[in-house]
């Protein structure tokens, strides 16, 4: 009973942080940061010239069920800190250097006491800071030696100036949460798969997380704000007639419980997903295809995310002793080298505005008031009439831009990097068309090319699932659309061939309706990925002039020797 009361107290504290003057966590962070700046020095080595602490409080409920029965039902409370300590100076410091230890390229972090004990938190921060300082001195020395060895003279600095900020936005009260009711909902949604004998495995998972983030740095910036996450993940695995196993998930997320639709709507989403996965079992064999492709729904949003959004993120790559390995460990924004060049059709423009919290009544998960480095974002024009005019920046300067635009984001297990918030894709009216007209145009183009069918894609694998060497993940749910009668036949396991950024410029027409796509963007570090919430508001369908598809290079598995026991009754 005492343990339950203690946990309840922590939940209430996380839901309603105290005023800044009474916040023992923030006070401990500020006091230890100031002491570090004033007094930390090892022998005749450099003192820190910059220090920041970033602390995240999380209270999480997670529930999962399989086939109508609960699998997991967990509750957790955590508090984690990240320390950024730099030696040298803004022009050249210890940051942005991997060396040879790719797996060790991560910020200094540590768990803190969940209870707001000033002395205990200061002790943990002191211990973390001491470790980070020693590593910073070592990295600084190694980085300087690397620079001299490679004779690197084109330097743009390591930490750009930023305005001092003070920002506080506290949750008024936590939304009521009925854990028992959600257990029944998750059970019920998972039981829907009992109607689909062609699905070999399935699971429904629900998560609700309350977060409070705090930040202080030696330049005087301080902030505290909250953001919550509610998610529903629906997963299934099938095996087609050729023996290929195909797994997919439908990830739904919201900023609050208030944004979650009714159980009936969630059941409809689950039914639709289960039905789509069942269709794949009887899919036709994939063939080599070269022709027009229509992307709808999730596939349209992921097409824009994977080809455009991901490639205007992560503008600056770190230095590494084994440079040839970088592409296996760290993503880089390939489109950032195409500033002032056309990257989309001339009829499209793009803006990112993290300050927008909703669109047409739908919550935007990519909204945030201030980034991980303490810089406030503002509306950011990225593409004007097809030309790239800007890209995401943190406080690490690059040749093209020397200051942050407030997009340094990341989770506690990764360095903050330039990443999206809420993107808005717009198109000229004469290049927008209703869904039936887009399909007619697709079939007309296929007929002109002498094809018997065109390709329609409704689901792509998410960004985190694509191969490192690919620009675009393969289709999960794709159809042959008959030129003769418009009928649709599901295509078996397939992948793209030779996709380049030209595919973005080859968009010919888009839907006349926009959709909100809330998702979690994976970070740039393949071995240690964190995820940040992002949103895309874009046309719900895109017609691309030409793409090449081929059968997937995968080996089929044997079918199960015995049928699913439930369906043998």
N, C-alpha and C positions, 0 to 999 in steps of 0.2 A: 504493500500500500504506500509506504514512504517513497519507494522508487517511482511509482506512478505519479505521486504528487510532485516529485522533483522534475520528472519529464514534463508534466503539465506546466510547471513554472517556466521551464525553458521555452516551451512553445509560446506561451503568452509573452515572454520577454522578446522572442524573435518577432512576434507579430506586431508588437508595439514598443519599439525602442524608445529609450528615455531621451530627454532633451540633450542637446550637444554638451552642455556644461556638466550633466550628470551621467554621461555615457562613459562608464569605466573602461570599456574596450577602447574607445576612441582616445581617451585620456592616456591610457597605457601606451598606445601606438605613438601618440604625439610626444610624450615624455621620453620614450626610448629612442625615437628618431632624433630628437634634439640632442640627447646625450651622445648619440653616435656621431653626429656631425661635429660636436664640440670636442670630443675627447678620444674618439677611436683612432689609433695610429699604431702601427707596428714598426718598431725600431726606426730606421731612416727611410722607410718606404712611404709611398703616397697615402695621404688621408683620403677618405671618401669626399668627393665633391658633390655627390648627389645621392640621396637616399629616399626610398618610398616604401610604404607598407600598404598592401591590399589584403583585406580580410573579408572572407565570405562566411556568413552564417547560413546554414541550410537545415530545414526541417522537412522531412520527406516521408510520405506514405506511398507504398507501392503494393499493388495487388495484381496477381496474374492467375489465370485459370486455363485449363485445358479440357475440352470436351464436356463442359458443364461442371467441373470440379476445381476447387481452388488448388493452385500449385504453390503460390507464395503469398504471404501477407505480412509485410514488414513495415516497421516504423523506425526512423533513425534521425538523430540530431548530430550535427557536426559543425565545427568551426575550423577553417583553414586559412593560413596566412601565406602570402608571397612577399618576399623582400627583394627589391631591386637596389643594389648598391654599386656605385660606379667610382672607379679611380681613374686618374688622368685628368681629362677636361672635356668640355663639350665637343671640341674639335676632334679628339681622339681618346677613346676610353676602352674598357674591357668588353663592351657589349658586341654582339654580332660576330663572335668568333667560335667556331665549332672545334677546330683542331682535328683530331682523329676520332674522338669519342662522340659519334653521332647520337648514340643512345643516352649520353649524359648531357646533351644540349637541352637543358630545361632550367627554368628559374628555381631559385632557392625557395623551398616551401616546407611547411610543417603544420601539423595539427595543433590547435590551441585548446585550452580548457573550454568546455561548453558553458560553464558557469562564468558569470562576469566578475571574476576575481582579479583585481588590479595587479597584485603582486605576482600571481601565477602567470598572467598573460605577459607581463614585462619580462619575467624569467624566460619564457618560451621565445619571445622576440629577441632577447639578448643572445640566447643560444643560437638561434637561426642566423642572426646578424653576424655573429663571430664566424660561423662557418662560411657564409656568403662572402664576407670580407676576405678571408684567406684565399678562397677560390678566385675572387675578382683580381687580387694581386697576381696570382699565377697566370690567369687568362690575359691580363694586360701585358705581362712580360712576353708571353707566347705570341700574342697578336702583333706586338711591335716587332718581334723577330721575324714573323711571317711577312710583314709589310716590307721590311728591308730585304729579305730573301727574294721576294717577288718583284722588288723595285716598284711598288705601287705608289704612284705620285698623285693620281687623280682621286682626291679625297673630298668628301662633301660634309664631313662632320658626323658626329654620332648622336647628339642630342640637341634638337632645335629648341629655341626659346618658346615659352608658352606663358600665357596670361595666368596670373594667380586667380584661383577660383575658390568659392565657398558655396556649397550646395547641400541642402538638406530637404529630403522628401520622405516622410515617414508614413508607413501604413497606418490608417486610422484604426482599423481593427481587422482581424483575420476573418475571412468569409466562413460561415458555418460549414462544417464538413461532416457528413454522415458516413462514417466508414462502413457501417453495416449495410447501408443502402448501396454503396458502391461495390461491396462484395457481391451482392445479389445481381447487380447490373453486369459485372464482369463475368460472373458465372453464366448468366443468361446469354450474353453475347458469344461466349465460347461454345455454348451448347448449340448454337446455330449450325456449327460445322457437322453436327450429327446428321444433317440432311444431305450431306455431300460426300458420298462414298468414294469419289475419285481423289479426294484430298488425303494424302498420307499422314501429314502432321499439321497441327495448327496450335496457335496460342493467342490469347488476348491479354494484354498487359495495360494496366492503368497506373499513372503516376501523378502525384501532386506534390510540388515542392514550393515552400516559402523561403525566399532568400532576402537577406539584408547584406549589403556590401558597404564597406568602409574603406576610405583611402586617405592617406596623408603623405605629403612629400616635403623635402627640405626647402622647396621654393615657396611654401606657405599655402599650397592648395589642400583643401580638406573637403571631403564629401561623404555623405551617407544617404543611400536611397534603397528602395526595395524593388524587387521584381519577382513575380511568381510564375510558375510553370505548371500547366495541366496537360497531360498527354494521354493518348490512347493509341496503342500499337497493336495492329492486327496482322498476324503472320500465318503463312501457310506454305506447305511444300507439296508439290505434285510430281508425278513422273509420267512423261508422255509415252506414246506408243513405241517410240524408238528407244526408250530407256533413259532418256535424259532427265535428270532431276532439276526442277526449277523451283526456286524459293523466292518469295516476294513478301513485302510487307506494306501495309497502308498505315502511314504515320499521321495521326491527327494531333494538333496541338493548339492550345489557347493560352491567353495571358491570365485567365481567371476562371473559376467555376461558373461565373455568370455567363461566360461566353460559350459554355458547352451546350450543344443542342439537346433536345429531349432524347430519352431512351429509344423511342420509336425511330427517330432519325438515325441514331447510332446503329440500331439494328438494321435499318435499310442499307447503311454504308457497309456493314459487315456482310449482309446477304449479297450485295453487288460484288464485293471483293471475292467472296467464296464462289460465286457463279463464274466470275471471270477466270479464276484459277482452275475451275473445273473444265472450262472450255479448252484450256491449254492441253489437257490430256489427249484430246482427240485432234490436235492440230495437224496441219499438213506439213510435209517436209519442207524445210527452208531451202530456197534456191538462190543462186546469184541474181541480184536485181540491180538495175541501174535506171533510175527514173525519178519522177516527182514523189515527194513524201509529205503527207499531212500529219502534223503533230497536234494532238488534242489533249486538253486537261492537264494532268500531271506531267505528261510527256512534253507538252509545250513549255511549261515552266522549267522543267529540268534541262531542256535543250538550251534555254537562255541562261540558266544558272551555270551549267557545266562549261559551256562554250564562252560565255561573256563574263558573268559575275566572278567566277572563280579565277579568271585570267586578268582581271583588273585589281585583284587582291594580291597581297604579299609582294609589294613592289621591290623590296630590297632583299637580296639573298645574303646570308652570312658567309663569311670566309671559312674555308675548310682546307686542311692539308691534302685531303684526297678529293679534289674538286669533281672528279669523274663520278663520285658516289653521290653527289648532291641530289641528282634527279631521282635517286632511289629513296631518299630520306626526306627531302624538303621540296614542297611545291613552290613554284615561282610564277608570278603574274606575267604570262607571255605577251599579253596584249599591251602591257605598259610600255613596250618598246614601239608602239604604233600611235603615239600621241600625234594629234592633228591629221591622222589618216582615217579613211573610211573603214569602219569595222562593222557597221550595220547598214541596211538599205537607207537611202537618203530620206525616205518618208518616216523614219523612226528616230525618236529622241528618248533619252533616259535621264532621270533625276533620282538621287537618293536623299530621302528626308527622314532621319530617325526620330524627328519630333512629332511626326504624324502617328497617332495612336490607333486610328481605325480608318476603314475605307468602306463607304456604303453600309455602315453598321457592322462590319466584320473587324474584329480586333486584329491589329498588326503586331505580331510577336517581335518584329525587328526594331520596335521603338525603344529608345533609351535616351536619357537626358544628358549623360556625360560619359566619356569613354574611360578605359582602364588606366589611361595616363593622366586623367584629370583635365581633358580638353573637351569643351562643349561642342557638339556638332551643330551644323546648320544645313539648310538645303544645299545639296551639292550637284551641280550639273555635270553629268558624265559624258553624255553623247548629245551633240546638237546636229540635227539633220544628217545622221549617219556617221559623223566624225567624232572620234574620241577627243574630248577636250579636257578631261581630268581623270584621275584615278584615286583610289583610296590611299590615305597617308596617315602614319603615326608620327612620332617625333624623331624617327630616324630619317635624315634627309637623303634625297636622291638627286641625280643631276637635274631632273626636270622641275622638281618642287623641293623647297627647303624647309617648309613648315607643315605642321599637322593640320588636317581638316577634321579631326575629331573622330577617326575611325579605327583607333587602336583597340582591338578587342581580343579576348581570349579567356580561357578558363584557368583555374589555378595550376593545372599541370603543364602549361605551355606559356611561352613568351607571348605577350600581346602583339598582334600583327594587324596590318591594315585589312579590314574586312567590312562586309556590307551591313547595312541597317535595314531600311525599307525602301525598295526600289520601285519606281514607277516608269513603266514602258508605255510610251504614247506613239500613235501613228496617225498620219493624215487620213481624213475621212474617206477620200477616194480610193484608199488602199485597204479599207475595211469592208467585210462582207458577212452576211449571215451564214450560219453553218451549212445549210443546204447548197448555197452558191459556192462555198469553198470546195465541197465534195464534187460538185459538177465540174468546177475548174480542174480539180485533180484528175478526174476521169478523162476530161477533154485533152489534157496535156499528155496523159498516158496513151490515148488513142493516136494523137499526132506523132508519137514516138514509135508507133507500131507495137505497143505492148498489149497483152491480154488483160493485165490487171495493174492496179496502182497499189501503193503501200500506205496504210493508215496506222499510226502508232498512238496508243492511248496510255501506255505506261513504259517508262524507262527505269532501269536500275538507278538508284540514287547515286550521288557523287561519290560517297564513301565506298561504293562497291565496284567502281570502275578500275580497270587496270592502270598501273602507273603510266604506262606508255601511251594510253589512249586519251583523246580529248573528250570523247563522248561515250558514256556507258551504253551497253547493248540494250535492245528492246526486250521487255518482259511480255508485253501484250501488244502484238502487232497483227495486222490483218491484210490479207489480199482482198482488194476490192475489185470485183469483176467489172471490166469496161463494158461488157455486154448488158448486164442487168443490175449492177450496183450491189450485188450480194457480197457478204463479208465472210471470209474463211480465216480462222486463226492460223498464224504461221508458227512453226516450231522454233526451237532454240536457234537464235541467229545473232549476228553482231555486225557492226559497221566496218566498212573497209575504206581506208584512205581519207578519213574525215579531217578536214582542215578548217581554218577560220573562215574560209570562203563560204562555208555553209551559212554563216550568219548573214553575209551580204547577199546570199541567194534567196532570202525570204522574199516572196513575191506579193503575198496577200496575208492579211491577218483577220481574225474574227472581229465582229462589231461589238462583242461583249467582252468585258474584262473580268478576271477572276483573281481572288487573293490566294496566294500559295504561301502558307507558313511552313517553315522547315528549319532544320538545324544544320548550319554549314560546318563541315569538318575543317579542322585547322590544317595548317601547312605541313605539320611534322608527322609524317606517315607512321612513325614508330610510337608516337605519344600524342594521339590526337585528342584535342578538346573540341567541344561543339558550342557554337553560339547561336542564339535564335536570330532568324532573318526572315524577311518577307519580300515577296515579289508580287506586284500588281501589274498584270500584263494581259494582252489578248488571250482568250481561252483556246485559240487554235492558230497555228502557223503553217502556211503552205510554202515548202522549200522546193526550189526548182529541180534540183537533182542531188541524189545521194546514192551511195552504193551499199548494198546489204549482201551478206553471204552467210552460209551455214556456220554455226559456232564451231570453233576448234576445241571441242570437248569430247571426252569419252563417255559413252552411255554406261549405265549400271544395269545389272540384272533386276528384273522385277521381283518383288517379294514372292517367296515360295508359297506362303499362305496369305489369304486375304485378311483385311482388317477385321479383328474379332467382333467388333460391334455390328458390322454390316453382314456378318455371316449368320446372325441369329435367325 
